[in-house]
Amino acid sequence: MRARGWTVRARLTVLYGCLVFLAGAALLAVVYYLLDRSVANQPIEVPVVSVVDTGGDQAAVELKQRQAAAEAQMRESFRQRTVLPLLERSLIALGGLTVAGLAAGWLIAGRTLRPIHRITTTARRVADRNLHERIALGGPRDELRELADTFDDMLSRLDAAFEGQRQFVGNASHELKTPLAINRTLLEVAMNRSDTPPALRQLGETLLEVNSRHERLVDGLLTLARSEHTIANPMPVDLAEVAGDVIGHARHESERLDVSVALEASAAPVCGDPLLLERLVQNLVHNAVRHNRAGGWVRVVVEADNHAARLVVANTGRPVPAASIASIFEPFQRITSRVGSTRGTGLGLSIVRSVVRAHGGSVSAKARAEGGLVVEVSLPAEAAG
């Protein structure tokens, strides 16, 4: 197994184990060397056997050689009985110490990395648009505490920046709705007068359509700004019921455009904002109906399991370039090859993505080979009980 694929905890554990092994091996080598030198320098007394000296100096030399050989033999016998067994037992103890060092290293590494796991968990929650989360790591002001405090400061700045952006969009949208409403009222009054010329009436209808599109754009901006927030007071919502109501309201438009709409739904309880979830389904269904072809169809499937509720909206239509799929959820992005793309505000699927993210879900889209799109939304299922 390559160390590149190991976790940080595994690497630290191996590092601690290697340090324990090297320290133990070095200590064992020093002890063995000192003990071996001590045995080698230890004086050993060899009993001298008196013999009759008949050879003079030659006999004395032989006697010394015998004494030296006996001394070496006794020293080697002592070494075999003491130093070598000690070395064998020390090697076994070193193996056990290494295993214990690995176990202790695993525990110590886990405890050392615990603040890192806390930071990672918070970062994951923040990735789900929950910028109000903070790590608030306690303990001594070490490197990990400094990292956590820096991360908290960054979250505070991001939270303030996003909050300011949402307030700006919301305030600007509200300010724009008032003159648009006044324009609509003035146009309707002027058109309803009996002496209004036909040309002026036709111009008024055109201006009303433009004004209506601007109102839809402002309304979309308001919804987009609202959906960027986390859900403050989530409520139980059945996606199947929402889909049924939305399709019922879209029936008139689908019949006018000669598009059939079919619903296959089973209970799919989720927890969230009812208005935002209704807008999510409404945007998907209306897009599927309007961006279609005469004689086409729309299929809506709602289902759920123990973990997630799924909403799938598929429709016919003109072929969608694969390169355009990645950008269809961005604001004001339109696919020019789609029928009726100029009628919308370019915020429909952006609102869908924002609502899905605010509810902790995911959304994806893929092009059908025959034309049209398949959009799939997955939301966390409502917890039982």
Contacts in CASP RR format, 6 or more apart in sequence:
PFRMAT RR
TARGET T0000
AUTHOR 0000-0000-0000
METHOD contacts of the structure
MODEL  1
MRARGWTVRARLTVLYGCLVFLAGAALLAVVYYLLDRSVANQPIEVPVVS
VVDTGGDQAAVELKQRQAAAEAQMRESFRQRTVLPLLERSLIALGGLTVA
GLAAGWLIAGRTLRPIHRITTTARRVADRNLHERIALGGPRDELRELADT
FDDMLSRLDAAFEGQRQFVGNASHELKTPLAINRTLLEVAMNRSDTPPAL
RQLGETLLEVNSRHERLVDGLLTLARSEHTIANPMPVDLAEVAGDVIGHA
RHESERLDVSVALEASAAPVCGDPLLLERLVQNLVHNAVRHNRAGGWVRV
VVEADNHAARLVVANTGRPVPAASIASIFEPFQRITSRVGSTRGTGLGLS
IVRSVVRAHGGSVSAKARAEGGLVVEVSLPAEAAG
3 11 0 8 1.000
3 14 0 8 1.000
6 14 0 8 1.000
8 109 0 8 1.000
8 113 0 8 1.000
8 116 0 8 1.000
9 106 0 8 1.000
9 109 0 8 1.000
9 110 0 8 1.000
9 113 0 8 1.000
12 105 0 8 1.000
12 108 0 8 1.000
12 109 0 8 1.000
12 112 0 8 1.000
12 113 0 8 1.000
13 102 0 8 1.000
13 105 0 8 1.000
13 106 0 8 1.000
13 109 0 8 1.000
14 102 0 8 1.000
16 101 0 8 1.000
16 102 0 8 1.000
16 104 0 8 1.000
16 105 0 8 1.000
16 108 0 8 1.000
16 109 0 8 1.000
17 98 0 8 1.000
17 101 0 8 1.000
17 102 0 8 1.000
17 105 0 8 1.000
20 97 0 8 1.000
20 98 0 8 1.000
20 100 0 8 1.000
20 101 0 8 1.000
20 102 0 8 1.000
21 94 0 8 1.000
21 95 0 8 1.000
21 97 0 8 1.000
21 98 0 8 1.000
24 94 0 8 1.000
24 97 0 8 1.000
25 94 0 8 1.000
28 87 0 8 1.000
28 90 0 8 1.000
28 91 0 8 1.000
28 94 0 8 1.000
31 90 0 8 1.000
32 83 0 8 1.000
32 86 0 8 1.000
32 87 0 8 1.000
32 90 0 8 1.000
35 83 0 8 1.000
35 86 0 8 1.000
36 79 0 8 1.000
36 83 0 8 1.000
39 75 0 8 1.000
39 78 0 8 1.000
39 79 0 8 1.000
39 82 0 8 1.000
39 83 0 8 1.000
40 75 0 8 1.000
42 75 0 8 1.000
42 78 0 8 1.000
44 71 0 8 1.000
44 74 0 8 1.000
44 75 0 8 1.000
44 78 0 8 1.000
46 67 0 8 1.000
46 70 0 8 1.000
46 71 0 8 1.000
46 74 0 8 1.000
48 63 0 8 1.000
48 67 0 8 1.000
51 59 0 8 1.000
51 63 0 8 1.000
53 59 0 8 1.000
53 60 0 8 1.000
115 137 0 8 1.000
115 144 0 8 1.000
115 145 0 8 1.000
115 148 0 8 1.000
116 144 0 8 1.000
118 135 0 8 1.000
118 137 0 8 1.000
118 148 0 8 1.000
119 135 0 8 1.000
119 137 0 8 1.000
119 147 0 8 1.000
119 148 0 8 1.000
119 151 0 8 1.000
122 133 0 8 1.000
122 134 0 8 1.000
122 135 0 8 1.000
122 151 0 8 1.000
123 151 0 8 1.000
125 133 0 8 1.000
126 133 0 8 1.000
126 155 0 8 1.000
128 357 0 8 1.000
128 360 0 8 1.000
129 228 0 8 1.000
129 230 0 8 1.000
129 357 0 8 1.000
129 358 0 8 1.000
130 230 0 8 1.000
131 155 0 8 1.000
131 158 0 8 1.000
131 159 0 8 1.000
131 162 0 8 1.000
132 159 0 8 1.000
132 230 0 8 1.000
133 155 0 8 1.000
134 152 0 8 1.000
134 155 0 8 1.000
134 156 0 8 1.000
135 148 0 8 1.000
135 151 0 8 1.000
135 152 0 8 1.000
136 148 0 8 1.000
136 152 0 8 1.000
137 144 0 8 1.000
137 145 0 8 1.000
137 148 0 8 1.000
137 149 0 8 1.000
138 145 0 8 1.000
138 148 0 8 1.000
139 145 0 8 1.000
162 228 0 8 1.000
166 225 0 8 1.000
166 228 0 8 1.000
166 229 0 8 1.000
169 221 0 8 1.000
169 222 0 8 1.000
169 224 0 8 1.000
169 225 0 8 1.000
170 221 0 8 1.000
170 222 0 8 1.000
170 225 0 8 1.000
172 221 0 8 1.000
173 218 0 8 1.000
173 219 0 8 1.000
173 220 0 8 1.000
173 221 0 8 1.000
173 222 0 8 1.000
173 225 0 8 1.000
174 222 0 8 1.000
176 214 0 8 1.000
176 218 0 8 1.000
177 215 0 8 1.000
177 218 0 8 1.000
177 219 0 8 1.000
180 211 0 8 1.000
180 214 0 8 1.000
180 215 0 8 1.000
180 218 0 8 1.000
181 215 0 8 1.000
183 207 0 8 1.000
183 211 0 8 1.000
184 208 0 8 1.000
184 211 0 8 1.000
184 212 0 8 1.000
184 215 0 8 1.000
187 204 0 8 1.000
187 207 0 8 1.000
187 208 0 8 1.000
187 211 0 8 1.000
188 208 0 8 1.000
190 196 0 8 1.000
190 200 0 8 1.000
190 204 0 8 1.000
191 200 0 8 1.000
191 201 0 8 1.000
191 204 0 8 1.000
191 205 0 8 1.000
191 208 0 8 1.000
213 343 0 8 1.000
213 344 0 8 1.000
213 345 0 8 1.000
216 344 0 8 1.000
216 345 0 8 1.000
217 345 0 8 1.000
217 347 0 8 1.000
220 345 0 8 1.000
220 347 0 8 1.000
220 348 0 8 1.000
220 351 0 8 1.000
221 347 0 8 1.000
223 276 0 8 1.000
223 279 0 8 1.000
223 347 0 8 1.000
223 351 0 8 1.000
224 331 0 8 1.000
224 347 0 8 1.000
224 350 0 8 1.000
224 351 0 8 1.000
224 354 0 8 1.000
226 276 0 8 1.000
227 276 0 8 1.000
227 351 0 8 1.000
227 354 0 8 1.000
227 355 0 8 1.000
227 357 0 8 1.000
227 358 0 8 1.000
228 354 0 8 1.000
228 358 0 8 1.000
229 358 0 8 1.000
230 358 0 8 1.000
231 272 0 8 1.000
231 273 0 8 1.000
231 276 0 8 1.000
231 358 0 8 1.000
231 359 0 8 1.000
233 273 0 8 1.000
234 271 0 8 1.000
234 272 0 8 1.000
234 273 0 8 1.000
235 271 0 8 1.000
235 272 0 8 1.000
235 273 0 8 1.000
235 274 0 8 1.000
236 269 0 8 1.000
236 270 0 8 1.000
236 271 0 8 1.000
236 272 0 8 1.000
236 382 0 8 1.000
237 269 0 8 1.000
237 270 0 8 1.000
237 271 0 8 1.000
237 272 0 8 1.000
237 274 0 8 1.000
237 277 0 8 1.000
238 267 0 8 1.000
238 268 0 8 1.000
238 269 0 8 1.000
238 270 0 8 1.000
239 265 0 8 1.000
239 268 0 8 1.000
239 269 0 8 1.000
239 270 0 8 1.000
239 277 0 8 1.000
239 281 0 8 1.000
239 302 0 8 1.000
239 304 0 8 1.000
239 309 0 8 1.000
239 311 0 8 1.000
239 379 0 8 1.000
240 265 0 8 1.000
240 266 0 8 1.000
240 267 0 8 1.000
240 268 0 8 1.000
240 302 0 8 1.000
242 274 0 8 1.000
242 277 0 8 1.000
242 278 0 8 1.000
242 281 0 8 1.000
243 263 0 8 1.000
243 265 0 8 1.000
243 281 0 8 1.000
243 285 0 8 1.000
243 300 0 8 1.000
243 302 0 8 1.000
243 311 0 8 1.000
244 263 0 8 1.000
244 265 0 8 1.000
245 278 0 8 1.000
246 278 0 8 1.000
246 281 0 8 1.000
246 282 0 8 1.000
246 285 0 8 1.000
247 261 0 8 1.000
247 263 0 8 1.000
247 285 0 8 1.000
247 300 0 8 1.000
249 282 0 8 1.000
250 261 0 8 1.000
250 282 0 8 1.000
250 285 0 8 1.000
250 286 0 8 1.000
250 289 0 8 1.000
251 261 0 8 1.000
253 286 0 8 1.000
253 289 0 8 1.000
253 290 0 8 1.000
254 260 0 8 1.000
254 261 0 8 1.000
254 289 0 8 1.000
254 298 0 8 1.000
257 289 0 8 1.000
257 290 0 8 1.000
257 292 0 8 1.000
257 294 0 8 1.000
258 294 0 8 1.000
258 295 0 8 1.000
258 296 0 8 1.000
259 289 0 8 1.000
259 292 0 8 1.000
259 293 0 8 1.000
259 294 0 8 1.000
259 295 0 8 1.000
259 296 0 8 1.000
259 297 0 8 1.000
259 298 0 8 1.000
259 315 0 8 1.000
260 295 0 8 1.000
260 296 0 8 1.000
260 297 0 8 1.000
260 298 0 8 1.000
261 285 0 8 1.000
261 289 0 8 1.000
261 297 0 8 1.000
261 298 0 8 1.000
261 300 0 8 1.000
262 297 0 8 1.000
262 298 0 8 1.000
262 299 0 8 1.000
262 300 0 8 1.000
263 300 0 8 1.000
263 302 0 8 1.000
264 299 0 8 1.000
264 300 0 8 1.000
264 301 0 8 1.000
264 302 0 8 1.000
265 300 0 8 1.000
265 301 0 8 1.000
265 302 0 8 1.000
265 303 0 8 1.000
266 302 0 8 1.000
266 303 0 8 1.000
266 304 0 8 1.000
267 304 0 8 1.000
268 302 0 8 1.000
268 303 0 8 1.000
268 304 0 8 1.000
268 309 0 8 1.000
268 310 0 8 1.000
268 311 0 8 1.000
268 381 0 8 1.000
269 304 0 8 1.000
269 309 0 8 1.000
269 381 0 8 1.000
269 382 0 8 1.000
270 277 0 8 1.000
270 309 0 8 1.000
270 359 0 8 1.000
270 379 0 8 1.000
270 380 0 8 1.000
270 381 0 8 1.000
270 382 0 8 1.000
271 380 0 8 1.000
271 382 0 8 1.000
271 383 0 8 1.000
272 359 0 8 1.000
273 355 0 8 1.000
273 358 0 8 1.000
273 359 0 8 1.000
276 355 0 8 1.000
276 358 0 8 1.000
276 359 0 8 1.000
277 355 0 8 1.000
277 359 0 8 1.000
279 351 0 8 1.000
279 355 0 8 1.000
280 311 0 8 1.000
280 351 0 8 1.000
280 352 0 8 1.000
280 355 0 8 1.000
280 356 0 8 1.000
280 377 0 8 1.000
281 311 0 8 1.000
283 348 0 8 1.000
283 349 0 8 1.000
283 351 0 8 1.000
283 352 0 8 1.000
284 311 0 8 1.000
284 313 0 8 1.000
284 352 0 8 1.000
284 375 0 8 1.000
284 377 0 8 1.000
285 298 0 8 1.000
285 300 0 8 1.000
285 313 0 8 1.000
287 348 0 8 1.000
287 349 0 8 1.000
288 298 0 8 1.000
288 300 0 8 1.000
288 313 0 8 1.000
288 314 0 8 1.000
288 315 0 8 1.000
288 373 0 8 1.000
288 375 0 8 1.000
289 298 0 8 1.000
289 315 0 8 1.000
290 339 0 8 1.000
290 340 0 8 1.000
290 343 0 8 1.000
290 344 0 8 1.000
291 315 0 8 1.000
291 317 0 8 1.000
291 338 0 8 1.000
291 339 0 8 1.000
291 340 0 8 1.000
291 341 0 8 1.000
291 372 0 8 1.000
291 373 0 8 1.000
292 298 0 8 1.000
292 315 0 8 1.000
292 316 0 8 1.000
292 317 0 8 1.000
292 339 0 8 1.000
292 372 0 8 1.000
293 316 0 8 1.000
293 317 0 8 1.000
293 318 0 8 1.000
293 339 0 8 1.000
295 316 0 8 1.000
296 315 0 8 1.000
296 316 0 8 1.000
296 317 0 8 1.000
297 315 0 8 1.000
297 316 0 8 1.000
298 313 0 8 1.000
298 314 0 8 1.000
298 315 0 8 1.000
298 316 0 8 1.000
299 312 0 8 1.000
299 313 0 8 1.000
299 314 0 8 1.000
299 315 0 8 1.000
300 311 0 8 1.000
300 312 0 8 1.000
300 313 0 8 1.000
301 310 0 8 1.000
301 311 0 8 1.000
301 312 0 8 1.000
301 314 0 8 1.000
302 309 0 8 1.000
302 310 0 8 1.000
302 311 0 8 1.000
302 312 0 8 1.000
303 309 0 8 1.000
303 310 0 8 1.000
304 310 0 8 1.000
304 381 0 8 1.000
305 381 0 8 1.000
306 381 0 8 1.000
307 380 0 8 1.000
307 381 0 8 1.000
308 361 0 8 1.000
308 378 0 8 1.000
308 379 0 8 1.000
308 380 0 8 1.000
308 381 0 8 1.000
309 378 0 8 1.000
309 379 0 8 1.000
309 380 0 8 1.000
309 381 0 8 1.000
310 376 0 8 1.000
310 377 0 8 1.000
310 378 0 8 1.000
310 379 0 8 1.000
311 376 0 8 1.000
311 377 0 8 1.000
311 378 0 8 1.000
311 379 0 8 1.000
312 374 0 8 1.000
312 375 0 8 1.000
312 376 0 8 1.000
312 377 0 8 1.000
313 374 0 8 1.000
313 375 0 8 1.000
314 368 0 8 1.000
314 372 0 8 1.000
314 373 0 8 1.000
314 374 0 8 1.000
314 375 0 8 1.000
315 372 0 8 1.000
315 373 0 8 1.000
316 368 0 8 1.000
316 370 0 8 1.000
316 371 0 8 1.000
316 372 0 8 1.000
317 338 0 8 1.000
317 339 0 8 1.000
317 371 0 8 1.000
317 372 0 8 1.000
318 337 0 8 1.000
318 338 0 8 1.000
318 339 0 8 1.000
318 371 0 8 1.000
318 372 0 8 1.000
319 337 0 8 1.000
319 367 0 8 1.000
319 370 0 8 1.000
319 371 0 8 1.000
319 372 0 8 1.000
320 335 0 8 1.000
320 337 0 8 1.000
320 338 0 8 1.000
320 367 0 8 1.000
320 368 0 8 1.000
320 371 0 8 1.000
320 372 0 8 1.000
320 373 0 8 1.000
321 335 0 8 1.000
321 337 0 8 1.000
321 367 0 8 1.000
322 367 0 8 1.000
324 335 0 8 1.000
324 337 0 8 1.000
325 365 0 8 1.000
325 366 0 8 1.000
325 367 0 8 1.000
327 333 0 8 1.000
328 335 0 8 1.000
328 349 0 8 1.000
328 365 0 8 1.000
329 349 0 8 1.000
329 350 0 8 1.000
329 352 0 8 1.000
329 353 0 8 1.000
329 363 0 8 1.000
329 365 0 8 1.000
330 350 0 8 1.000
331 346 0 8 1.000
331 347 0 8 1.000
331 350 0 8 1.000
332 345 0 8 1.000
332 346 0 8 1.000
332 347 0 8 1.000
332 350 0 8 1.000
333 346 0 8 1.000
333 350 0 8 1.000
334 341 0 8 1.000
334 342 0 8 1.000
334 344 0 8 1.000
334 346 0 8 1.000
335 341 0 8 1.000
349 365 0 8 1.000
349 375 0 8 1.000
352 363 0 8 1.000
352 375 0 8 1.000
352 377 0 8 1.000
353 363 0 8 1.000
356 362 0 8 1.000
356 363 0 8 1.000
356 377 0 8 1.000
356 379 0 8 1.000
359 379 0 8 1.000
359 380 0 8 1.000
360 379 0 8 1.000
360 380 0 8 1.000
361 377 0 8 1.000
361 378 0 8 1.000
361 379 0 8 1.000
361 380 0 8 1.000
362 377 0 8 1.000
362 378 0 8 1.000
363 375 0 8 1.000
363 376 0 8 1.000
363 377 0 8 1.000
363 378 0 8 1.000
364 375 0 8 1.000
364 376 0 8 1.000
365 373 0 8 1.000
365 374 0 8 1.000
365 375 0 8 1.000
365 376 0 8 1.000
366 373 0 8 1.000
366 374 0 8 1.000
367 373 0 8 1.000
367 374 0 8 1.000
368 374 0 8 1.000
END
